[in-house]
Amino acid sequence: MTVLPLRRPVTVARRGMVIAPHYLAAEAGLDILKAGGNAIDAAIATSAMLQVVYPFVCGLGGDVFMMIYEAKSGKLYGLNGSGRSARAATIERYHDMGLTTMPVFGIHTVTVPGCVSGWNAASQRFGRLGLAQALAPAISYAEDGFALGPDLHNALTRMSTREDVHRSWHTHFLPDGVVPAVGSVIRYPMLANTLRTVAQKGAEVFYQGEIAEHMAAFFAREGGLITREDLAAHQSNWVTPLGVSFAGLKIYELPPNTQGVTALQMLGMIEHQRLGDNALAPATVHPAVEAKKLAFADRKAYLTDPAHMRVEPEVLIAPAYLAQRSALIDPLRAQPSVAPGGFTGDTVYMCATDQEGNVVSLIQSNYMGFGSGVVVDGAGIVLQNRGAYFSLDETAANALAPAKRTLHTLIPSMAVRDGRPAIVFGTMGGDGQAQIHLQVYTALARFGMNMQEAVEMPRWIHGALDGREILQVEERFPETTLADLRQRGHEIQGQGLWSAGMGYAQGILFDAASGSMFGGADPRAESNAAAW
């Protein structure tokens, strides 16, 4: 088996663990655990802190999804905290604006922000300390300031050069007109005030109170379609996770409107394949890439808001169907894709567990970096561009429609063995997320890697670029593997030794015998596994 040197050791603990793509966020969650909170409280605290120190990948104007294992009941719950399009958002309306395809940035890519509602639903049902205490660390850092890290500095630098960025973004992030140097003290007082208002008055203020009024007025001034009524109508939903068997585990993902079915299809197809002798062998990578192509074809054909789907999602992960799809994989040659997907998408994923055995898998996003490039004036709410994922083709599964949830790339995950959590895992990466789930779960369950090894393992992501199908790879892959893949027909494109474009993944392995937790934090970000 190929063994690569680790950049950091696996983190081992017994009482609790919080893993996030920024160290301050992970520490905020751990502090909540030490203050008597549970994993749900810690996850919300971590999520809120990420909006302060990592705002280029998540924000109050975005969505959130969670998978929660409640130790007391022994049950697994799913939370869909995604927002919907405006009720005035029709394909005809967009055509009247002169648009033939969905815009990528700007006010017309914004959907109703679901994050605050999702936090509140999880806190009320499973939390211990309450939403106000969970938000307190983020409020403090937004108000008192934090030292600017290199990842946020680089993101601000990239965004500051874009010509299509709304002036509200510059007002919020670059009030002095320049990108601050790494180490500069950054404060977001408007965001702090918005978070404090939510903490004091509850989540309802965001959708039906003064914050909602402020947002609705902003949309009206800027020509957006979202109204006060759209905000007031929003609610998060509890959903039932879907699962497939894989290498002795039952792996669960959330149902549509997420692409969780896509990850499950890929795992289900690979379960029928004979793989190589290690996770980086060509005989392991090739069928995985081919399974991705088949799953993405189904994703394009079927996945969207479940109220608009043409088939039940369970049909797509039925064992007989997955066996039929797996049989289409040519073990020697790469096949063309129907819908290869792309390489963009920025997200945060974090996970938390406590000494009682509660486990949270949480993922949140603005979609593309700073989302729409629009920030609600005076509120510090960075608005997502998740609506860009809709299609203006009325025959498409994910066609734009009023008050509709778009297909979402966000997929928190968990795997169980004998009814108890064995793995909690997730990653950022847009269309790459399901592909990374496949790679990491395969490394863990089929090849026995520990979590840190699996997270640090070189990754690949397949997609379309300039009209060509490309297999992007981190260049730590063995050259013999890359040469073999080229012979099978894959067009390989190197992405350096460590690439943020390959996602930031985090996860925890649970040892049922000892009760210990083994955490892996991704060195592609400013990640940390905080534990006690």
VEXDREN-2710 file (C-alpha; in Angstrom, 1 decimal):
% VEXDREN-2710
k/r/px/py/pz
1/MET/0.0/0.0/0.0
2/THR/1.2/3.5/-0.8
3/VAL/2.0/5.4/2.4
4/LEU/2.5/9.1/2.4
5/PRO/4.1/11.2/5.2
6/LEU/1.5/13.0/7.3
7/ARG/1.6/16.8/7.7
8/ARG/0.0/16.4/11.2
9/PRO/-0.9/13.4/13.4
10/VAL/-4.4/12.1/14.0
11/THR/-6.1/13.8/17.0
12/VAL/-7.2/11.4/19.7
13/ALA/-9.6/12.3/22.5
14/ARG/-12.4/10.9/24.7
15/ARG/-14.5/13.7/26.1
16/GLY/-15.3/15.7/23.0
17/MET/-14.0/17.0/19.7
18/VAL/-14.8/19.9/17.3
19/ILE/-13.1/20.1/13.9
20/ALA/-13.4/23.1/11.6
21/PRO/-11.5/24.7/8.8
22/HIS/-10.4/27.6/11.0
23/TYR/-8.7/27.1/14.4
24/LEU/-10.6/29.9/16.2
25/ALA/-13.9/28.4/15.2
26/ALA/-12.9/25.0/16.4
27/GLU/-11.8/26.5/19.7
28/ALA/-15.0/28.3/20.1
29/GLY/-16.9/25.1/19.8
30/LEU/-14.6/23.4/22.3
31/ASP/-15.1/26.2/24.8
32/ILE/-18.9/25.6/24.5
33/LEU/-18.4/22.0/25.3
34/LYS/-16.3/22.8/28.3
35/ALA/-19.0/25.3/29.5
36/GLY/-21.5/22.5/29.7
37/GLY/-22.9/22.6/26.2
38/ASN/-23.4/19.5/24.0
39/ALA/-22.3/18.8/20.4
40/ILE/-25.3/20.7/19.0
41/ASP/-24.4/23.9/20.9
42/ALA/-20.8/23.5/19.9
43/ALA/-21.6/23.0/16.3
44/ILE/-23.7/26.2/16.2
45/ALA/-21.0/28.2/18.0
46/THR/-18.5/26.9/15.5
47/SER/-20.7/27.7/12.5
48/ALA/-21.3/31.2/13.7
49/MET/-17.6/31.8/14.4
50/LEU/-16.7/30.7/10.8
51/GLN/-19.0/33.5/9.5
52/VAL/-16.7/36.0/11.3
53/VAL/-13.2/34.5/10.6
54/TYR/-14.0/32.7/7.3
55/PRO/-16.7/34.9/5.6
56/PHE/-15.5/34.0/2.1
57/VAL/-17.1/30.6/2.4
58/CYS/-20.1/31.1/4.6
59/GLY/-22.4/33.7/6.1
60/LEU/-25.8/34.7/7.5
61/GLY/-27.0/35.1/4.0
62/GLY/-26.4/31.4/3.2
63/ASP/-27.9/28.0/3.9
64/VAL/-27.1/25.2/6.4
65/PHE/-27.6/21.5/6.5
66/MET/-27.0/19.2/9.5
67/MET/-27.1/15.5/10.3
68/ILE/-27.5/14.9/14.0
69/TYR/-27.1/11.7/16.0
70/GLU/-28.9/11.9/19.3
71/ALA/-27.3/9.5/21.8
72/LYS/-30.3/9.4/24.1
73/SER/-32.7/8.0/21.5
74/GLY/-30.1/6.3/19.3
75/LYS/-31.6/8.0/16.2
76/LEU/-30.2/9.9/13.3
77/TYR/-31.9/13.1/12.2
78/GLY/-31.5/15.3/9.1
79/LEU/-32.0/19.1/9.0
80/ASN/-32.6/20.9/5.7
81/GLY/-31.9/24.6/6.4
82/SER/-31.9/25.8/2.8
83/GLY/-33.9/28.7/1.5
84/ARG/-36.1/29.1/-1.5
85/SER/-36.3/31.3/-4.6
86/ALA/-38.5/34.4/-4.4
87/ARG/-42.2/33.8/-5.2
88/ALA/-41.7/36.3/-8.1
89/ALA/-38.8/34.3/-9.5
90/THR/-40.1/32.8/-12.8
91/ILE/-38.2/31.8/-15.9
92/GLU/-40.3/34.4/-17.8
93/ARG/-39.3/37.1/-15.4
94/TYR/-35.7/36.3/-15.9
95/HIS/-36.1/36.3/-19.7
96/ASP/-37.8/39.7/-19.4
97/MET/-34.6/40.9/-17.8
98/GLY/-32.7/39.8/-20.9
99/LEU/-31.3/36.7/-19.3
100/THR/-31.0/33.4/-21.3
101/THR/-29.1/31.6/-18.6
102/MET/-29.0/32.0/-14.8
103/PRO/-26.5/34.8/-13.8
104/VAL/-23.6/33.7/-11.6
105/PHE/-23.3/36.8/-9.4
106/GLY/-25.4/39.7/-8.3
107/ILE/-28.8/40.3/-6.7
108/HIS/-30.7/37.9/-9.0
109/THR/-28.7/34.9/-7.8
110/VAL/-29.9/35.3/-4.1
111/THR/-32.3/32.9/-2.5
112/VAL/-33.8/33.3/1.0
113/PRO/-31.1/32.8/3.6
114/GLY/-31.7/29.6/5.6
115/CYS/-28.9/29.6/8.1
116/VAL/-30.5/31.4/11.1
117/SER/-33.6/29.2/10.9
118/GLY/-31.5/26.1/10.7
119/TRP/-29.5/27.1/13.8
120/ASN/-32.7/27.8/15.7
121/ALA/-34.4/24.5/14.8
122/ALA/-31.4/22.5/15.9
123/SER/-30.9/24.5/19.1
124/GLN/-34.5/24.2/20.1
125/ARG/-34.8/20.5/19.5
126/PHE/-31.4/19.2/20.6
127/GLY/-29.3/22.0/22.2
128/ARG/-28.7/22.6/25.9
129/LEU/-27.4/26.1/26.3
130/GLY/-29.6/28.1/23.9
131/LEU/-28.9/30.1/20.8
132/ALA/-27.8/33.2/22.6
133/GLN/-24.9/31.5/24.4
134/ALA/-23.9/29.6/21.2
135/LEU/-23.6/32.9/19.3
136/ALA/-21.7/34.7/22.0
137/PRO/-18.2/33.8/20.8
138/ALA/-18.9/35.0/17.3
139/ILE/-20.4/38.2/18.5
140/SER/-17.3/38.9/20.6
141/TYR/-14.9/38.3/17.8
142/ALA/-16.9/40.3/15.3
143/GLU/-17.1/43.2/17.7
144/ASP/-13.7/43.1/19.4
145/GLY/-11.7/42.0/16.4
146/PHE/-9.5/39.1/15.3
147/ALA/-6.2/38.8/13.5
148/LEU/-6.6/38.5/9.8
149/GLY/-5.3/35.1/8.6
150/PRO/-3.7/34.3/5.2
151/ASP/-6.8/32.5/3.7
152/LEU/-9.1/35.4/4.3
153/HIS/-6.4/37.8/3.2
154/ASN/-6.0/35.9/-0.1
155/ALA/-9.8/35.8/-0.6
156/LEU/-10.2/39.5/0.0
157/THR/-7.4/40.2/-2.5
158/ARG/-9.0/38.0/-5.2
159/MET/-12.5/39.5/-4.7
160/SER/-11.3/43.1/-4.6
161/THR/-10.1/42.9/-8.2
162/ARG/-13.5/41.7/-9.6
163/GLU/-15.4/44.3/-11.6
164/ASP/-18.8/42.6/-11.0
165/VAL/-18.6/42.9/-7.2
166/HIS/-21.4/45.0/-5.7
167/ARG/-20.4/48.2/-4.0
168/SER/-21.9/46.9/-0.7
169/TRP/-19.2/44.3/-0.6
170/HIS/-16.4/46.9/-0.7
171/THR/-18.2/49.0/2.0
172/HIS/-18.4/46.0/4.4
173/PHE/-15.1/44.3/3.8
174/LEU/-12.8/47.1/2.6
175/PRO/-14.0/50.3/4.3
176/ASP/-10.6/51.8/3.9
177/GLY/-10.3/50.9/0.3
178/VAL/-7.4/48.5/0.7
179/VAL/-7.0/44.8/1.6
180/PRO/-5.5/44.7/5.2
181/ALA/-2.2/42.9/5.7
182/VAL/-2.1/39.5/7.4
183/GLY/-2.1/40.0/11.1
184/SER/-4.2/43.2/10.9
185/VAL/-7.1/43.4/13.4
186/ILE/-10.4/43.0/11.6
187/ARG/-13.8/44.0/13.1
188/TYR/-17.3/43.5/11.7
189/PRO/-19.5/45.7/13.9
190/MET/-22.6/45.5/11.7
191/LEU/-22.4/41.7/11.7
192/ALA/-21.9/41.7/15.4
193/ASN/-25.0/43.8/15.9
194/THR/-27.1/41.5/13.6
195/LEU/-25.9/38.4/15.5
196/ARG/-26.6/40.1/18.8
197/THR/-30.2/41.0/17.7
198/VAL/-30.8/37.4/16.8
199/ALA/-29.3/36.3/20.2
200/GLN/-31.5/38.7/22.1
201/LYS/-34.8/38.5/20.2
202/GLY/-34.7/35.0/18.6
203/ALA/-34.5/33.7/15.1
204/GLU/-37.9/35.1/14.3
205/VAL/-36.4/38.6/14.1
206/PHE/-34.4/37.5/11.1
207/TYR/-37.5/36.4/9.1
208/GLN/-40.4/38.4/10.6
209/GLY/-38.9/41.3/12.6
210/GLU/-36.6/44.2/12.2
211/ILE/-33.8/42.3/10.4
212/ALA/-36.4/41.0/7.9
213/GLU/-37.7/44.6/7.3
214/HIS/-34.1/45.8/6.8
215/MET/-33.3/43.0/4.3
216/ALA/-36.6/43.5/2.4
217/ALA/-36.0/47.2/2.0
218/PHE/-32.5/46.5/0.8
219/PHE/-33.8/44.0/-1.9
220/ALA/-36.3/46.6/-3.0
221/ARG/-33.7/49.3/-3.4
222/GLU/-31.4/47.0/-5.3
223/GLY/-34.0/45.6/-7.7
224/GLY/-34.0/42.1/-6.1
225/LEU/-37.1/39.9/-6.1
226/ILE/-37.1/38.7/-2.5
227/THR/-39.8/40.3/-0.4
228/ARG/-40.8/40.5/3.3
229/GLU/-43.4/37.8/2.5
230/ASP/-40.7/35.5/1.1
231/LEU/-38.6/35.9/4.3
232/ALA/-41.6/35.4/6.6
233/ALA/-42.6/32.2/4.7
234/HIS/-39.3/30.5/5.2
235/GLN/-38.8/27.5/7.5
236/SER/-36.3/24.7/7.9
237/ASN/-37.4/21.1/7.7
238/TRP/-36.5/17.9/9.5
239/VAL/-35.8/15.2/6.9
240/THR/-35.0/11.5/7.0
241/PRO/-31.4/10.6/5.9
242/LEU/-30.9/8.1/3.1
243/GLY/-28.3/5.3/3.3
244/VAL/-26.5/2.6/1.4
245/SER/-24.4/-0.3/2.6
246/PHE/-20.6/0.0/2.0
247/ALA/-17.8/-2.1/3.3
248/GLY/-19.6/-3.1/6.5
249/LEU/-20.9/0.4/7.1
250/LYS/-24.3/2.0/6.5
251/ILE/-23.4/5.4/5.1
252/TYR/-26.0/8.2/5.3
253/GLU/-26.5/11.4/3.4
254/LEU/-29.3/13.9/3.2
255/PRO/-32.1/13.5/0.6
256/PRO/-32.8/16.0/-2.1
257/ASN/-32.6/19.0/-2.6
258/THR/-29.0/18.0/-1.7
259/GLN/-26.7/15.9/-3.9
260/GLY/-26.5/13.3/-1.2
261/VAL/-28.1/10.7/-3.5
262/THR/-25.2/11.3/-5.9
263/ALA/-22.6/10.4/-3.2
264/LEU/-24.6/7.3/-2.2
265/GLN/-24.9/6.2/-5.9
266/MET/-21.1/6.4/-6.3
267/LEU/-20.5/4.4/-3.1
268/GLY/-23.1/1.9/-4.1
269/MET/-21.6/1.4/-7.6
270/ILE/-18.1/1.0/-6.2
271/GLU/-19.3/-1.6/-3.7
272/HIS/-19.8/-3.9/-6.8
273/GLN/-16.3/-3.1/-8.2
274/ARG/-13.0/-4.9/-7.7
275/LEU/-10.6/-2.2/-6.7
276/GLY/-6.8/-2.1/-6.7
277/ASP/-4.5/-2.9/-3.7
278/ASN/-4.5/0.6/-2.3
279/ALA/-6.5/3.8/-2.4
280/LEU/-4.2/5.5/-5.0
281/ALA/-3.9/2.6/-7.4
282/PRO/-5.3/3.1/-10.9
283/ALA/-7.6/0.2/-10.5
284/THR/-9.2/2.1/-7.5
285/VAL/-9.3/5.5/-9.1
286/HIS/-10.5/4.6/-12.5
287/PRO/-13.8/2.9/-11.6
288/ALA/-14.5/5.6/-9.0
289/VAL/-14.2/8.3/-11.7
290/GLU/-16.5/6.3/-14.0
291/ALA/-19.0/5.9/-11.2
292/LYS/-19.0/9.6/-10.7
293/LYS/-19.9/10.1/-14.4
294/LEU/-22.9/7.9/-14.1
295/ALA/-24.1/9.4/-10.8
296/PHE/-23.8/12.9/-12.2
297/ALA/-25.9/12.0/-15.2
298/ASP/-28.7/10.9/-12.8
299/ARG/-28.1/14.1/-10.7
300/LYS/-28.8/16.3/-13.8
301/ALA/-31.8/14.2/-14.8
302/TYR/-33.6/13.9/-11.5
303/LEU/-32.3/15.9/-8.5
304/THR/-33.9/19.1/-7.4
305/ASP/-36.4/20.3/-4.8
306/PRO/-38.2/17.1/-3.8
307/ALA/-41.6/18.7/-4.4
308/HIS/-40.6/18.9/-8.0
309/MET/-38.8/15.6/-8.6
310/ARG/-40.0/13.1/-11.2
311/VAL/-38.8/10.0/-9.3
312/GLU/-38.5/9.1/-5.7
313/PRO/-34.9/9.4/-4.5
314/GLU/-35.0/6.0/-3.0
315/VAL/-35.3/4.5/-6.5
316/LEU/-31.9/5.9/-7.4
317/ILE/-30.1/4.1/-4.6
318/ALA/-32.0/0.8/-4.8
319/PRO/-29.5/-2.1/-4.8
320/ALA/-30.7/-3.5/-8.1
321/TYR/-30.5/-0.1/-9.8
322/LEU/-27.0/0.5/-8.4
323/ALA/-25.9/-2.9/-9.7
324/GLN/-27.2/-2.1/-13.1
325/ARG/-25.4/1.2/-13.1
326/SER/-22.2/-0.3/-11.9
327/ALA/-22.2/-2.9/-14.7
328/LEU/-22.0/0.0/-17.2
329/ILE/-18.4/0.8/-16.0
330/ASP/-15.7/-0.2/-18.4
331/PRO/-12.8/-1.4/-16.3
332/LEU/-10.3/-0.4/-19.0
333/ARG/-11.5/2.7/-20.7
334/ALA/-12.8/6.1/-19.7
335/GLN/-16.3/6.9/-21.0
336/PRO/-17.7/10.3/-21.9
337/SER/-19.9/12.1/-19.4
338/VAL/-23.5/13.3/-19.8
339/ALA/-23.2/16.0/-17.2
340/PRO/-19.6/16.3/-15.9
341/GLY/-20.1/19.2/-13.5
342/GLY/-17.6/22.0/-12.7
343/PHE/-14.8/22.9/-10.3
344/THR/-16.2/25.9/-8.4
345/GLY/-17.8/26.1/-5.0
346/ASP/-16.8/27.3/-1.6
347/THR/-18.2/26.0/1.7
348/VAL/-17.4/25.2/5.3
349/TYR/-17.8/21.8/6.9
350/MET/-17.4/21.1/10.5
351/CYS/-18.2/18.2/12.9
352/ALA/-18.6/17.9/16.7
353/THR/-19.1/15.2/19.3
354/ASP/-19.5/15.2/23.0
355/GLN/-18.9/12.8/25.9
356/GLU/-22.5/11.7/25.9
357/GLY/-22.1/10.4/22.4
358/ASN/-24.1/13.1/20.5
359/VAL/-22.6/13.8/17.0
360/VAL/-23.2/16.7/14.6
361/SER/-22.3/16.9/10.9
362/LEU/-22.8/20.5/9.7
363/ILE/-22.2/22.1/6.4
364/GLN/-22.8/25.7/5.4
365/SER/-22.1/27.9/2.4
366/ASN/-22.4/31.1/0.4
367/TYR/-21.9/28.9/-2.7
368/MET/-19.1/30.7/-4.7
369/GLY/-16.7/32.3/-2.3
370/PHE/-18.4/35.5/-1.1
371/GLY/-21.6/34.3/-2.7
372/SER/-23.5/36.9/-4.8
373/GLY/-20.9/39.6/-4.1
374/VAL/-23.7/41.5/-2.4
375/VAL/-23.8/42.4/1.4
376/VAL/-26.9/43.8/3.0
377/ASP/-26.0/47.4/3.9
378/GLY/-25.8/48.1/7.6
379/ALA/-26.3/44.4/8.6
380/GLY/-23.2/42.6/7.4
381/ILE/-25.2/39.8/5.9
382/VAL/-23.2/38.3/3.0
383/LEU/-25.8/37.0/0.5
384/GLN/-25.4/33.6/-1.2
385/ASN/-25.6/33.1/-4.9
386/ARG/-27.1/29.6/-4.5
387/GLY/-29.8/30.6/-7.1
388/ALA/-27.1/30.4/-9.8
389/TYR/-27.5/26.6/-9.7
390/PHE/-31.0/26.9/-11.1
391/SER/-31.6/26.5/-14.9
392/LEU/-33.6/28.7/-17.1
393/ASP/-34.4/25.7/-19.3
394/GLU/-38.0/24.8/-18.3
395/THR/-37.4/21.1/-19.2
396/ALA/-34.5/20.8/-16.8
397/ALA/-35.1/19.0/-13.5
398/ASN/-33.6/22.0/-11.6
399/ALA/-35.5/24.6/-13.6
400/LEU/-36.2/27.9/-11.8
401/ALA/-39.7/28.2/-10.3
402/PRO/-41.3/30.4/-7.6
403/ALA/-40.5/29.4/-4.0
404/LYS/-38.4/26.5/-5.1
405/ARG/-35.3/25.0/-3.4
406/THR/-32.5/24.6/-5.9
407/LEU/-30.3/21.5/-6.1
408/HIS/-27.7/21.9/-3.4
409/THR/-24.1/20.6/-3.4
410/LEU/-24.0/20.7/0.4
411/ILE/-23.9/17.2/1.9
412/PRO/-23.1/16.5/5.6
413/SER/-22.6/12.8/6.2
414/MET/-22.3/10.1/8.8
415/ALA/-21.7/6.4/8.8
416/VAL/-22.9/3.9/11.4
417/ARG/-22.0/0.4/12.4
418/ASP/-24.4/-1.7/14.5
419/GLY/-26.6/1.4/14.9
420/ARG/-23.9/3.6/16.4
421/PRO/-21.8/6.4/14.7
422/ALA/-18.6/5.0/13.2
423/ILE/-17.6/8.0/11.1
424/VAL/-18.7/11.6/10.8
425/PHE/-17.4/13.3/7.7
426/GLY/-17.8/16.1/5.2
427/THR/-16.0/18.5/3.0
428/MET/-16.4/21.7/1.0
429/GLY/-15.9/21.7/-2.7
430/GLY/-19.1/22.3/-4.7
431/ASP/-19.5/19.5/-7.3
432/GLY/-16.4/17.9/-5.9
433/GLN/-18.0/17.1/-2.5
434/ALA/-19.6/13.8/-3.5
435/GLN/-16.4/12.8/-5.2
436/ILE/-14.4/13.5/-2.1
437/HIS/-16.9/11.6/0.0
438/LEU/-16.3/8.6/-2.3
439/GLN/-12.6/8.8/-2.0
440/VAL/-12.4/9.3/1.8
441/TYR/-15.0/6.7/2.7
442/THR/-13.2/4.2/0.4
443/ALA/-9.8/5.0/2.0
444/LEU/-11.3/4.5/5.5
445/ALA/-13.5/1.5/5.0
446/ARG/-11.8/-0.4/2.2
447/PHE/-8.2/0.4/2.9
448/GLY/-8.1/0.9/6.7
449/MET/-6.6/4.4/6.8
450/ASN/-7.1/6.5/9.8
451/MET/-9.0/9.8/9.5
452/GLN/-6.0/12.1/9.2
453/GLU/-4.4/9.8/6.6
454/ALA/-7.6/9.7/4.6
455/VAL/-8.1/13.5/4.8
456/GLU/-4.5/14.2/3.7
457/MET/-4.5/11.6/0.9
458/PRO/-4.0/13.1/-2.6
459/ARG/-7.4/13.8/-4.2
460/TRP/-8.9/13.9/-7.7
461/ILE/-11.9/15.8/-9.0
462/HIS/-13.5/15.2/-12.4
463/GLY/-15.4/17.9/-14.3
464/ALA/-15.6/20.0/-17.4
465/LEU/-13.2/22.9/-18.3
466/ASP/-13.3/24.9/-21.5
467/GLY/-15.5/22.2/-23.1
468/ARG/-13.2/19.3/-22.2
469/GLU/-13.5/16.6/-19.6
470/ILE/-10.6/17.0/-17.1
471/LEU/-9.5/14.8/-14.2
472/GLN/-7.8/17.3/-11.9
473/VAL/-5.3/15.7/-9.5
474/GLU/-3.0/16.7/-6.7
475/GLU/0.5/15.9/-7.9
476/ARG/1.3/13.8/-4.9
477/PHE/-0.3/10.9/-6.8
478/PRO/2.1/8.2/-7.8
479/GLU/3.3/8.8/-11.4
480/THR/2.6/5.2/-12.2
481/THR/-1.1/5.8/-11.4
482/LEU/-1.3/8.9/-13.5
483/ALA/0.4/7.2/-16.5
484/ASP/-2.0/4.3/-16.2
485/LEU/-5.0/6.7/-16.0
486/ARG/-3.9/8.5/-19.2
487/GLN/-3.7/5.2/-21.0
488/ARG/-7.3/4.5/-20.0
489/GLY/-8.3/7.7/-21.7
490/HIS/-8.4/10.2/-18.8
491/GLU/-7.1/13.8/-19.5
492/ILE/-5.0/14.6/-16.4
493/GLN/-4.4/18.1/-15.2
494/GLY/-2.1/18.7/-12.2
495/GLN/-3.2/21.1/-9.4
496/GLY/0.0/21.3/-7.3
497/LEU/0.9/19.2/-4.3
498/TRP/-1.9/20.6/-2.1
499/SER/-4.9/22.3/-3.6
500/ALA/-7.7/24.2/-1.9
501/GLY/-9.7/23.4/-5.0
502/MET/-9.8/19.8/-3.8
503/GLY/-11.9/20.8/-0.8
504/TYR/-11.3/21.2/2.9
505/ALA/-12.4/17.9/4.6
506/GLN/-12.8/17.1/8.2
507/GLY/-13.9/14.0/10.0
508/ILE/-13.9/11.8/13.1
509/LEU/-13.6/8.0/13.5
510/PHE/-15.2/6.4/16.6
511/ASP/-13.8/3.4/18.3
512/ALA/-16.7/1.6/19.9
513/ALA/-14.5/-0.6/22.1
514/SER/-12.4/2.2/23.8
515/GLY/-14.8/5.1/23.4
516/SER/-12.0/7.1/21.8
517/MET/-12.4/9.6/19.0
518/PHE/-9.9/9.9/16.2
519/GLY/-10.1/13.3/14.3
520/GLY/-8.6/14.4/11.0
521/ALA/-8.3/18.1/10.1
522/ASP/-7.5/19.2/6.6
523/PRO/-4.2/21.0/6.1
524/ARG/-5.5/22.6/2.9
525/ALA/-7.2/25.1/5.1
526/GLU/-6.5/26.7/8.5
527/SER/-8.1/23.7/10.1
528/ASN/-7.9/22.4/13.6
529/ALA/-9.2/19.4/15.5
530/ALA/-9.9/20.9/19.0
531/ALA/-10.4/18.2/21.6
532/TRP/-10.3/17.4/25.3
END
